[in-house]
Amino acid sequence: MRQIKFRGLGNFDSHWYEGDLSCGNKPEIIKVDGFEVYPESVGQFTGLHDKNGTEIFEGDICRHGYENKYGKFYSNNVVVWVQKQCCFALSKRQGKINPYAKITEHTIKQKNIEVLGNIHENKELSITK
C-alpha cells in the first residue's frame, strides 16, 4: 500500500514539513504535520523514489533522459497530478501533459529519473518548453 503524505514549505521558517495535511482555524490556513505552510507549496508524495532513492513529490523538478542512435538527451520536467487519468506525470509545461509521461517504477528505471529540486525553491532550473 502506498504511503499518503504531503510536503509543504513553512510560513515562518522556510523549512519543509512532511506528514499529514490539515486545515487551520481559517480555510486559507493549511498545515502539514501541524505546521502552517504556504498553500501553493503543498505537494503530495507520489509513493515513488528517484534513481538515487529520493522521494518524489508533486511540484518536484525531475531530469529524465533517454538514449538513441544520435546520443543522450535530457529533459527537465515538473511532477504534476493528472486528474483525468488519476496519476502523477511529468509535464513540460503547466497544463501540457504527455499522456505517456506517467510516473511509475518502470519509467523511473527506464528514463533514469532524478529529482533536481522543486518549483518553489529552484525557479532557476529551466523547464523544457
C-alpha positions as CSV (number, residue, x, y, z in Angstrom):
1,M,0.0,0.0,0.0
2,R,1.3,3.5,-0.9
3,Q,2.1,5.9,1.9
4,I,-0.1,9.0,1.8
5,K,1.8,12.1,3.0
6,F,2.3,15.7,1.9
7,R,5.1,18.2,1.9
8,G,4.8,22.0,2.4
9,L,7.1,25.0,2.9
10,G,6.7,26.6,6.4
11,N,5.2,30.1,6.5
12,F,7.6,31.2,9.3
13,D,10.8,29.4,8.9
14,S,11.0,28.3,5.2
15,H,11.5,24.7,6.4
16,W,10.0,21.8,4.5
17,Y,7.5,19.8,6.6
18,E,6.3,16.3,5.7
19,G,3.3,14.5,7.1
20,D,-0.5,14.7,7.3
21,L,-2.4,17.6,5.7
22,S,-5.0,19.6,7.7
23,C,-6.7,22.9,7.7
24,G,-6.2,25.5,10.3
25,N,-8.9,27.7,12.0
26,K,-9.4,29.6,8.8
27,P,-9.9,27.9,5.4
28,E,-6.8,29.7,4.0
29,I,-4.5,28.2,6.6
30,I,-3.1,24.9,5.6
31,K,-1.0,22.8,7.9
32,V,1.4,19.9,7.3
33,D,2.2,17.8,10.4
34,G,0.8,20.7,12.5
35,F,2.9,23.5,11.0
36,E,1.4,26.3,8.9
37,V,2.7,26.1,5.3
38,Y,2.3,28.2,2.1
39,P,-0.8,26.6,0.4
40,E,0.8,26.8,-3.1
41,S,3.8,24.8,-1.9
42,V,1.9,21.8,-0.8
43,G,2.6,18.6,-2.8
44,Q,1.6,15.0,-2.4
45,F,4.2,12.2,-2.2
46,T,3.9,10.1,-5.3
47,G,4.8,6.9,-3.5
48,L,7.9,6.6,-5.7
49,H,11.6,7.3,-5.3
50,D,14.1,8.5,-8.0
51,K,17.2,6.6,-9.1
52,N,19.0,7.9,-6.0
53,G,16.3,6.9,-3.5
54,T,15.0,10.5,-3.1
55,E,11.2,10.7,-2.5
56,I,9.3,12.2,-5.5
57,F,6.6,14.8,-4.6
58,E,4.2,16.8,-6.7
59,G,6.0,20.0,-7.7
60,D,9.4,18.4,-7.9
61,I,11.6,19.2,-11.0
62,C,13.0,16.0,-12.4
63,R,15.5,15.3,-15.0
64,H,15.0,12.3,-17.2
65,G,17.0,11.0,-20.0
66,Y,16.9,8.7,-23.0
67,E,19.4,7.5,-25.5
68,N,19.1,6.8,-29.1
69,K,21.5,6.5,-32.1
70,Y,22.1,10.2,-32.0
71,G,23.3,10.4,-28.4
72,K,22.0,11.0,-24.9
73,F,19.2,13.5,-24.3
74,Y,17.9,15.0,-21.1
75,S,14.8,17.0,-20.2
76,N,13.7,18.8,-17.0
77,N,10.0,18.3,-16.2
78,V,7.6,19.1,-13.3
79,V,5.8,16.3,-11.4
80,V,2.0,17.0,-11.6
81,W,-1.2,15.3,-10.7
82,V,-3.4,14.5,-13.7
83,Q,-7.0,14.3,-12.5
84,K,-8.4,12.8,-15.7
85,Q,-6.0,9.9,-15.6
86,C,-5.7,9.7,-11.8
87,C,-2.0,9.5,-11.9
88,F,1.2,11.5,-11.4
89,A,3.1,12.5,-14.6
90,L,5.9,14.6,-15.9
91,S,4.9,17.8,-17.5
92,K,6.9,20.0,-19.8
93,R,4.7,23.0,-19.1
94,Q,1.9,23.5,-16.6
95,G,-1.2,22.2,-18.2
96,K,0.5,20.4,-21.0
97,I,0.7,16.7,-20.2
98,N,2.1,14.0,-22.4
99,P,-0.3,11.0,-21.8
100,Y,2.7,8.7,-21.9
101,A,4.6,10.5,-19.2
102,K,3.0,8.7,-16.3
103,I,5.5,8.2,-13.4
104,T,5.8,4.5,-12.5
105,E,8.6,2.4,-11.0
106,H,9.2,1.2,-14.6
107,T,9.6,4.7,-16.1
108,I,11.9,5.8,-13.3
109,K,14.3,3.0,-14.2
110,Q,13.8,3.2,-17.9
111,K,14.2,7.0,-18.1
112,N,16.8,7.3,-15.3
113,I,14.6,9.9,-13.4
114,E,16.4,12.1,-10.9
115,V,14.9,14.8,-8.6
116,L,16.8,18.1,-9.1
117,G,14.8,20.4,-6.9
118,N,11.3,21.9,-6.8
119,I,9.3,24.7,-8.5
120,H,9.1,26.7,-5.2
121,E,12.8,26.9,-4.3
122,N,14.5,26.2,-7.6
123,K,13.0,28.6,-10.2
124,E,16.3,28.9,-11.9
125,L,16.1,25.3,-13.1
126,S,14.9,25.5,-16.6
127,I,11.8,23.6,-17.7
128,T,11.8,22.3,-21.2
129,K,9.4,24.4,-23.4
